[in-house]
Amino acid sequence: MANQENDANQDNDLKRLHYIGSLRDEQIVSVIEKQLLNEGIHIRKEFENDFFHLFVVELKDLSQAREVYRVYIGGAKPIEVNKDWQYVQSLRMGPATIIILALCAIVFIFGWILKNENLYYLFAFSTSKLDPYHNLNAGEYWRIITPAFIHFGFMHVFFNLLWWKELGKLIEFTKGSFFLILLLLFTGIISNFLQAAMSPGFFGGLSGVVYGLLGFLWPYSRLNPNFKFKLPTTDIVLMTGWLFLGFFDVFNFKMANWAHGGGLVSGAILGIIFALIDRQKTQTDQA
C-alpha cells in the first residue's frame, strides 16, 4: 500500500514538472496543440473535471510551450530585450551621465513639483514672448543651454531621462565624460537656438540633446566597424517616426519639434565626422 502511494506521489510530481496549463475550451486546446506541433513540441492531454490539462512530453520544451500557451489565452508575451540593449544596460553610469540626470531631476522637483516658476523663468531661453533673444542680448548667456534641463510633467522628464541614461552612459563609456559634456553642449545649444528661431515661445526639455545622442550614435555605429554597439533599427524608426509625426501636429500636446530635429542633425554630423576620424586612426595604427 505504501509503495502504491509513493508511486502515485512520484507520478504527480512528474506531472507538475511537465505541466503547461489547463483549459475548458477544446477548440483553443486544439489550436495550441497544432501550434506546438508546428514548433516540434509534443504534448499530452488529460481531461478531468471539465478541464483539459496539458503537459509537455519533453521537459526541455516546457518554457517554449508555456509561452505559446500564454499567448493563446490572451496573456502577454514576455518582453525580449534586444541583445544590444542588454550590453548597454550592463554598463555603469559615468559621472557626467549621473550629474546631468541629477540636475534635471532637481530642477524638476523644485520647479515643477514645488511650483517654483521663478526657477523655470531663470532657465528659459527667453522670458519675452516677442523677442526670443531678449535675455541673451542682456548678457544672460547661460540660457543658450539651460532650457534642456527643465521639463513639463512626469512623462516628459521620465522618458527624456530614461533615454539620456542609456545613450549617455554608452557614449561616456566609449568616448569619455568630457566628450559627452561637449556633445551635450553642442547639440543642446543648436537645438535650443533652432527652436527659438523657428517657433518662439516657452520651451524646454532634454529631448533635443537625446536626439543629438541618437543622431551621433546612428552613423557612428555604422561607419566605425570597431564600435561594438549597434542601435536597434526598431528604436531608430520609433524615434525618427515620433519626430516626423510631431511636425504634422498629430498629437494633442505641443512638442519642441525644431529642437528635436536640430539635435538629431547636429548629432549625426558629429557622428559622421568622428566615425571617419576614429576609423582612419584605427587603420593608421594597424598599418
C-alpha positions in Angstrom: 0.0 0.0 0.0 2.8 2.4 0.9 4.6 1.6 -2.3 1.5 2.4 -4.3 1.2 5.8 -2.6 4.8 6.6 -3.2 4.4 5.7 -6.9 1.3 7.9 -7.1 3.1 10.8 -5.5 6.0 10.4 -7.9 3.6 10.4 -10.8 2.0 13.6 -9.5 5.4 15.3 -9.1 6.4 14.3 -12.6 3.2 15.7 -13.9 3.7 19.0 -12.1 7.2 19.3 -13.7 5.7 18.9 -17.2 2.5 20.9 -16.6 1.8 23.6 -19.2 -1.7 24.7 -18.2 -5.4 23.9 -18.2 -8.3 25.0 -20.4 -12.0 24.3 -20.8 -12.3 25.2 -24.4 -11.4 22.2 -26.6 -11.1 24.4 -29.7 -8.3 26.6 -28.1 -6.6 23.4 -26.9 -6.6 22.1 -30.4 -5.1 25.4 -31.8 -2.4 25.3 -29.1 -1.6 21.7 -29.8 -1.3 22.4 -33.5 0.9 25.4 -32.9 3.2 23.4 -30.6 3.4 20.6 -33.2 4.5 23.1 -35.8 7.3 24.1 -33.4 8.3 20.5 -32.9 6.8 20.2 -29.4 4.7 17.2 -28.4 2.2 17.3 -25.6 -0.1 15.1 -23.6 -3.7 15.9 -22.8 -5.7 14.7 -19.8 -9.4 15.6 -19.4 -10.6 15.9 -15.8 -13.3 17.9 -14.0 -14.4 19.6 -17.3 -10.8 20.8 -18.0 -8.1 19.8 -20.4 -4.8 19.6 -18.7 -1.8 20.0 -20.9 1.7 18.5 -20.3 4.9 18.5 -22.4 6.4 15.2 -23.3 9.9 16.5 -23.1 10.8 18.7 -20.2 13.2 20.8 -22.3 10.2 22.1 -24.2 8.3 23.4 -21.2 9.4 27.1 -21.3 8.5 27.5 -25.0 5.2 25.6 -24.6 4.2 27.8 -21.7 5.0 30.9 -23.8 2.7 29.7 -26.6 0.0 28.8 -24.0 0.2 32.4 -22.5 -0.2 34.0 -25.9 -3.3 31.9 -26.9 -5.1 32.5 -23.6 -4.5 36.3 -24.0 -1.5 36.7 -21.8 1.4 39.0 -22.7 4.3 37.5 -24.4 7.5 38.0 -22.3 9.4 41.1 -23.3 12.7 40.1 -25.0 15.4 42.8 -24.5 17.5 43.3 -27.6 21.0 41.9 -27.1 22.5 45.3 -27.9 20.4 47.0 -25.2 21.4 44.2 -22.8 25.0 45.3 -23.4 24.2 48.9 -22.8 22.2 48.2 -19.7 25.1 46.2 -18.2 27.2 49.3 -18.3 27.6 51.5 -15.2 26.6 55.2 -15.5 29.6 57.5 -15.6 29.9 60.8 -13.6 28.8 63.0 -16.4 25.7 60.9 -17.1 24.8 60.9 -13.4 25.4 64.7 -12.9 23.1 65.7 -15.8 20.4 63.2 -14.7 20.6 64.5 -11.2 20.5 68.2 -12.4 17.3 67.6 -14.4 15.7 65.7 -11.5 16.5 68.5 -9.0 15.2 71.2 -11.4 12.0 69.2 -12.0 11.4 68.7 -8.3 11.9 72.4 -7.3 10.5 73.9 -10.5 7.6 71.7 -11.4 6.6 69.7 -8.3 7.1 72.5 -5.9 5.8 75.0 -8.5 8.7 77.4 -8.3 8.0 79.3 -11.6 11.0 81.7 -11.0 13.4 78.7 -11.4 11.8 77.9 -14.8 12.0 81.5 -15.9 15.7 81.6 -14.9 16.4 78.5 -17.1 14.2 79.6 -20.0 15.7 80.6 -23.3 13.8 83.9 -23.2 11.3 85.5 -20.8 9.9 87.6 -23.6 7.1 86.3 -25.8 8.1 88.8 -28.6 11.9 88.7 -28.7 13.5 85.2 -28.3 16.9 86.8 -27.9 15.9 89.4 -25.3 17.7 87.8 -22.4 20.8 86.9 -24.5 21.1 90.5 -25.6 21.1 91.4 -21.9 24.2 89.2 -21.3 22.3 86.1 -19.8 24.3 83.6 -21.9 23.6 80.6 -19.7 20.1 80.5 -21.3 21.6 79.0 -24.5 21.8 75.6 -22.8 19.6 75.7 -19.6 16.2 75.0 -21.4 17.5 71.5 -21.8 17.2 71.0 -18.0 13.6 72.0 -17.5 10.7 69.6 -18.0 6.9 69.9 -18.0 5.3 66.8 -16.5 6.2 63.4 -15.2 6.1 61.6 -18.5 8.2 64.3 -20.1 11.0 64.0 -17.6 10.7 60.2 -17.3 11.2 59.4 -20.9 13.9 62.0 -21.5 16.0 60.8 -18.5 15.4 57.2 -19.5 16.9 57.8 -22.9 19.6 60.0 -21.5 20.7 57.3 -19.0 21.0 54.6 -21.7 22.5 56.7 -24.6 24.6 58.9 -22.3 26.3 56.2 -20.4 27.2 54.4 -23.7 28.8 57.4 -25.1 30.6 58.2 -21.9 31.9 54.6 -21.6 33.2 54.6 -25.2 34.3 58.3 -25.7 34.7 59.7 -22.2 33.0 62.1 -19.8 34.5 65.2 -21.4 33.2 64.2 -24.9 29.7 63.5 -23.5 29.5 67.0 -22.0 30.8 68.6 -25.2 28.2 66.6 -27.2 25.5 67.8 -24.8 26.6 71.4 -25.2 26.9 71.3 -28.9 23.6 69.6 -29.7 21.8 71.4 -26.8 22.8 74.9 -28.0 22.0 74.2 -31.6 18.6 72.6 -30.8 17.7 75.5 -28.5 18.7 78.2 -31.0 16.8 76.5 -33.8 13.6 76.0 -31.7 13.8 79.7 -30.5 14.3 80.9 -34.1 11.6 78.8 -35.8 9.0 78.6 -33.0 9.5 81.4 -30.4 7.9 80.7 -27.1 8.5 79.0 -23.8 10.1 75.6 -24.3 12.3 73.1 -22.5 13.4 69.5 -22.2 16.4 67.3 -22.7 14.9 65.7 -25.8 16.9 67.9 -28.2 20.0 66.5 -26.6 18.6 63.0 -26.5 18.0 63.2 -30.3 21.6 64.6 -30.5 22.9 61.5 -28.8 20.8 59.3 -31.0 21.9 61.2 -34.1 25.6 60.8 -33.1 25.3 57.0 -32.4 23.3 56.2 -35.5 26.0 57.0 -38.2 28.9 56.5 -35.8 28.0 52.9 -35.1 27.6 52.1 -38.8 30.6 53.9 -40.2 33.1 52.8 -37.5 33.4 49.0 -37.7 35.4 48.9 -34.4 32.4 50.2 -32.4 30.8 47.2 -30.7 27.3 48.6 -30.2 24.7 48.9 -32.9 21.5 50.8 -32.3 18.5 48.6 -32.9 16.7 49.6 -36.1 13.3 49.5 -34.3 14.4 52.2 -31.8 15.7 54.4 -34.6 12.4 54.0 -36.5 10.5 54.8 -33.4 12.4 57.9 -32.5 12.5 59.3 -36.0 8.9 58.4 -36.6 8.0 60.3 -33.4 10.0 63.3 -34.7 8.2 63.5 -38.1 4.8 63.0 -36.6 5.4 65.9 -34.3 5.9 68.2 -37.3 2.4 67.2 -38.5 0.7 68.1 -35.2 -0.9 64.7 -34.8 -0.5 64.9 -31.0 -2.8 66.8 -28.6 0.2 68.4 -26.9 3.0 70.7 -28.0 6.4 69.4 -28.9 9.7 71.2 -29.5 9.9 69.7 -33.0 12.7 72.0 -34.2 14.8 71.2 -31.1 14.4 67.5 -31.9 15.3 68.0 -35.5 18.2 70.3 -34.7 19.6 67.8 -32.1 19.3 64.9 -34.5 21.0 66.6 -37.4 23.8 68.2 -35.4 24.5 64.9 -33.6 24.5 63.0 -36.9 27.1 65.4 -38.3 29.4 64.9 -35.4 28.8 61.1 -35.6 29.9 61.0 -39.2 33.0 63.2 -38.5 34.2 61.2 -35.5 33.4 57.9 -37.1 35.7 58.8 -40.1 38.3 60.1 -37.7 38.3 57.1 -35.5 38.2 54.7 -38.4 41.2 56.4 -40.0 43.1 56.4 -36.7 42.5 52.6 -36.3 43.7 52.0 -39.9 46.8 54.1 -39.3 47.6 52.2 -36.0 47.2 48.8 -37.8 49.4 49.9 -40.7 
